[in-house]
Amino acid sequence: MPSLDRKRFRQDLKAARSRRQAGASVRANATGAMALVRENLVLFDSMRREDPGLTWADIATSLGQQGVVMRDGQPITAKRLCALISTIRKEQQEQDERAEARTRRADVAFERAPADDPAPAPTRLALAPELNKTAPVAAPDLPTEETIRTGRYAQHDKLFKRKD
């Protein structure tokens, strides 16, 4: 996976914008677009916030100049870049939803850091309180085999008696 040179990226971005306006395209050879976009998505979003005129096509062209390509070896396009970003955001949202749902589960107890701790430790899973009981549970009084047998015999005793 190619690494992203941020200084060169900004320069390529400016050049891409001017070429886009002129209608030129660039070809590069590399792979790992999803990982690169995932790593630098915050950078792309901040650049778009700083410069409202910046388009995904400009960013895609700049990435293409830095060697980011699609599966077929063609430089990454704006459509493919938007698809990657959409996939990454959807995955992140699903991951956040799963984490939130997990914290709401009654059968999973989390050890929480104290509120005044400036750097809370990562939460650790713990057993639910009802599973931490150490007192032995008394077995219920169940009838023995002998009492069951005599009880059944008494129920059917009239069938076994002879009428004289």
Summary of the structure (lengths in Angstrom):
residues: 164
radius of gyration: 34.2
end to end distance: 100.4
largest distance: 120.1
contacts: 349
relative contact order: 0.10
helix: 55%
strand: 5%
